[in-house]
Amino acid sequence: MKCRPLPHCPDCGDRTIHLTNRGIHESSSAFGQHLHDDCPATFDVGDLDAIIYKRRDRLLRIVERKKLGQGLSLSQQHIFPLLALAVDWLVRQKYLHPESGVFKVESVSPFNTGIVHRILPSLVLKYEAAQHLSGPSFYAFKTGLPLEALAL
């Protein structure tokens, strides 16, 4: 299905986007849209869907949500492994909980279940084996709780 173009809100004139079916030309932020539309494409730009940080446990999860079977954008494929390297270093220094990391999560609304792919710290995109989470384990993942406490 092809959507009809509606680049600006008829009431306020702001740019409009799709919330869960965003095209590669649509950013979820005004700054991201500015970078896409007005800057030369000589660098990688990626966005994130969520950064979950549970201060009590020092658990950090950087999450990009995709539809089932959808891959990361080319920019995300280059940027996210670098972020995973940085998070891994913080874990090894004991600044972050060992379950901290960068993740691609395949899930659709109402987000009751998901396939969780941990992005490995590397200079190229590599994943740990995917985990299918639902119920309390997916809730714990989404809310920054350690999964080690759950019987998985």
C-alpha positions, 0 to 999 in steps of 0.5 A, spaced: 500 500 500 502 506 498 500 512 502 498 519 499 504 524 500 502 529 506 508 532 508 505 538 512 500 538 517 494 543 514 493 546 521 500 548 523 504 547 517 509 542 521 512 536 517 508 529 518 510 522 519 508 515 520 508 513 527 509 505 526 510 505 519 515 510 517 519 510 511 526 511 510 525 518 508 521 520 515 525 521 521 521 521 528 525 528 530 525 534 527 532 535 527 533 528 524 528 530 519 533 536 518 539 532 517 536 528 512 533 533 508 538 539 508 545 536 509 549 532 504 549 525 505 556 524 507 556 521 514 551 516 517 545 518 521 541 513 525 536 514 530 534 510 536 527 508 539 529 507 546 534 508 551 532 504 558 536 506 564 535 503 571 539 507 575 538 502 581 541 496 577 546 501 573 542 497 567 542 500 560 539 498 554 539 501 548 534 499 543 532 499 536 525 496 534 523 493 528 517 490 525 518 482 524 524 480 519 526 487 518 533 489 518 537 495 521 538 501 516 545 501 513 547 507 518 545 503 524 549 497 521 555 501 522 553 505 528 550 500 533 556 495 533 560 502 535 555 503 541 555 496 543 563 497 544 562 503 548 557 499 552 561 493 553 567 497 555 563 500 561 560 493 563 567 491 563 569 497 568 563 495 572 560 501 571 554 498 568 550 491 569 552 485 565 546 485 562 547 492 559 547 492 551 545 495 544 539 491 542 534 490 536 527 488 538 522 485 533 515 487 535 509 490 533 503 493 537 501 492 542 508 490 544 506 484 548 512 479 545 518 480 542 524 477 538 530 480 542 537 481 538 543 483 542 548 487 538 555 484 539 561 489 541 565 489 534 567 493 528 562 490 524 554 488 525 554 481 529 548 478 533 548 474 539 543 468 538 536 471 538 531 470 544 523 470 544 521 474 550 514 474 552 510 475 558 514 477 565 521 476 561 519 481 555 516 486 561 522 486 565 527 487 558 522 493 556 523 496 563 530 495 565 529 489 570 535 484 570 533 478 566 537 474 570 532 474 576 527 471 572 527 463 571 528 463 563 
